[in-house]
Amino acid sequence: MKQKIYERLDLGKQFAKRLTERDAVHDELDQQLEEDPDLKELYHDIAANLHTVDWKPTGRQEWLDFQKKYLFRRQRRRNLILRYAAVACVLVSAVVVWSLYFSRQEEPAVVMSAAGNLPTLSVNDQVFALDSGGIKRLLQQKHVVMQQTDKELVYLTDCGSSVVSEWHTIRVPRQAEFTLVLTDGSRVRLNTGTTLHYPVPFTGDTREVRVEGEAFFEVAPDKDKPFIVHFEDNSVTVLGTEFNISCYKEQPSHTTLVKGSVRLSNSLDAVVLLPGQEGIISSSRENITVREADINVVTAWLNNRFYFKELPLSEIMKALGEWYDVGVLFDNKSTGDMLFSIETKRYEDIDSVLTILESTKKVKFTRKDNMIQVKSNL
Amino acid sequence: MTESEKRKRFESVYLDYFQAIHDFCNSFLKDGELARDVAQDAFFALWNNFDPAYSEKEILSFLYTTGRNKCFDQLRLQKVVESKIKDLKDTIYSDTFFLDEVTRRETYRIVRESINKLPERSRQIALLALQGYSTQEIADELEVSINTVKTLKKNAYSKLREIINNQYVILILLKYFI
């Protein structure tokens, strides 16, 4: 094929030259055209359509547009990185300290294939699926006391002081969620695609855990032992309270307070949130934004519901895509910018959710395998 | 080769070939705006693989092939909702259509590139002549005498041939469709 393309590139040159020699007899090419009627027809068609061609050279504006769209974005980010180099250095050292602190438990090497779509619990280098069999195997090896029901794991508070503290990690896959009661009695509900890293039992002067994804915390009050949730390079310090953290990878994090008070901090900034407020961190290099939150929206997932309120369709589809594990494609950007509000049950298949959105008559969805094409009706 | 030199070289590639790739994509998509996006995507793919040492043929071959694939991706998405391209389907998915389009867009590209190197008056006359205007019509259009048009046209055409000849080493034509 490549050779054929090369031949046609050359042929284009011959044709171009031939067009400027209307009357002259061009030996080889003419012979070629006589021998090949298809080629001759093509030449005549090309010659006959010269008036349809845009003869202007490509303008500089076209190139500038291209640069803006594809090339500058990257460069600007690089400049930003330079500007924040100093901050980054501090951050890196903080992260290093962090990862040293937590390194004992990172990324277990063994993954149980039977786990499938079940949440898993990792202890040291072993992974246990959170079904009854997996827990039994864990309990045979470990001296931790816990009870498991269908979607809940409870660490009993009366585990003896003789037990050595070790780090556990729970990973909740897509389309699943899980509830955990930690050794201090704090209750954590983990939303889909969430990882929680925590010690069993808590020792020392603080209770510290690390989360990625979305989790709702009901922290058991203990004035002497602050409960600290780390996520990315930020942290929330609490005494006894209820709050939600949404901190999925590559998305701004939202910390929403339902009850009590929390202190939210990153390397630059720290704020105290009041009930009903949420703190948003887009990047660890930026200050924290505080605004009033809609608690019903934030906590909808606790009732197995989706609740999007006046959100761009692109964000809604992203969330749906994550939950139902499908890809989404928009016909153009303006479709993704349309605002929608929707509240619906979460466990229905995606088609019922899409039907609700389609009933607005503003968009149309076409589903093929794992891709959903979104098209504007406007 | 520094980053800025690479960008400079890519810029000239972009300015030289964009219109051809755009028109090429438009033959598949019949939608100028979409063709522009797809053509830009093809250039971005080239940028991500760009080596200034590539020959002109390698670059053009990459752009036409990538452009075609990206058009097919677009059409595959449209297919479900729109059937306007249905009757075109058999034609545009064939290699013959692809190769003929490459030939067509290359022909126009080379004429465009050469013609824009001519002095303004010659350029105007050559353009009109190429588009099928008669000598008389050109004379009326530009408000000059027929003889002036004849002379300028002759000069323009010979200059064009010279430009095309100098720019490209014309290889001995291989036999097609053997």
Interface residues (C-beta under 8 A of the other chain):
Chain A: M1 K2 K4 I5 Y6 E7 R8 L9 D10 L11 G12 K13 Q14 F15 A16 K17 L19 T20 E21 R22 E28 L29 Q32 D36 D38 L39 L42 D45 I46 L50 H51 V53 D54 W55 K56 P57 T58 R60 E62 W63 F66 K69 Y70 L71 L329 K364 T366 K368 Q373 K375
Chain B: R7 E11 Y14 L15 D16 F18 Q19 D23 Q40 F43 F44 W47 K57 L60 S61 Y64 T65 L77 V80 V81 D95 L99 D100 V102 T103 R104 R105 E106 T107 Y108 R109 I110 V111 R112 E113 S114 I115 N116 A126 L127 L130 Q131 G132 Y157 L160 R161 I164 N165 Y168 I170 L171 I172 L173 L174 K175 Y176 F177
